[in-house]
Amino acid sequence: MNKDSKDFLFKLLKTPSPTGFEVPIQRVVQARMKKYADYIETDVHGNLIVGINTKAKRRVMLAGHCDQIGFMVRHIDHNGCIFVDPLGGIDATVVPGTRATIYTDKGQIHGVFGRKPIHLQTGEERSRPKFDLKDMWIDIGAKDQKEAQKLVEIGTPVTYELNVLELRNDYISSPGLDDKVGLFIVMEALRLCARSRLSVALYAVSTVQEEVGLRGATTSAYGVDPHVGIAVDVTFSSDNPGANPTKSSPCILGKGPGIYSGPNINPIVEEQLKKVAKAKRIPYQPLPSSRLLGNDARAMQATRAGVAAACLGIPNRYMHTPVEVCHLKDLENSAKLLAEFAKQLGERTNLKPR
Ligand SMILES: [Zn+2]
């Protein structure tokens, strides 16, 4: 991956975007994309919509959600310990022992998630550990409630401490790879098309609030009114002991994006994506899904009178933990695939299943 793209990716990963608090990351995307865009606007919901060749009649929307799971401050106790509620699907088993960052109006405050030490847990607590966010708190080192309250208001957003760890062989680990990698890919795809002649209008949308019900894709797809809508989101890889090989199809980090098929997917767009991948020698992995997808593709497909929906699944390990893992090559190949797809799509290609 070239340095400029990698810098953008790492900047996204280090910028907080807990669901409902996405403005800082939208600013990062806007700053990067404005030189490539014919159209760049934020809507009232907070989605950032970037478009090129927007006069064309046929519209293609690429969606990557910018929000990441996080927390909101609910209560500060007499010791100055800060209790939080989850934003999105927090896995409470991995919370204790992590570092947290609280985003106040006056700047960031660092803390650690604490819980009752193992020595003090009852026999029942030890043998049947029931992890509940209510039994954990953030310790910022405040002397007492008064000091903590002065620094942190109720309702302030929080994330795990944001960082990127480069592992061997182009693997990276970071909180929020779900779905900042998808956001990165859709913006890179648009950048790769920016100097080409397209027959279609191409919109890359940084959608908000996916983690609480695909809400940004619902509103932005209504606004953009696309004919084709492709979501890019992480998916469960099968290449680690946590996977269940008989219950999922193979999905391996570094082997290219997954191209979904099934009821959530328009078969013509799916076929075109696979055709383009083969022609351009871009690796991909077929990902059948008999159910509707739990991501923006689901919202886009049922917009207005229907959208020809498709989805790329980016192989991911340890989803919704602070140490999610993805492979840089998969991100590059996904962006390339979407760009090549957009370049070859005709104004009149029939999208009706036949
Ligand atoms: Zn996601």
Boltz pocket constraint, residues with backbone or C-beta under 6 A from the ligand:
constraints:
  - pocket:
      binder: B
      contacts: [[A, 65], [A, 178], [A, 179], [A, 210], [A, 233], [A, 234], [A, 295]]
      max_distance: 6.0
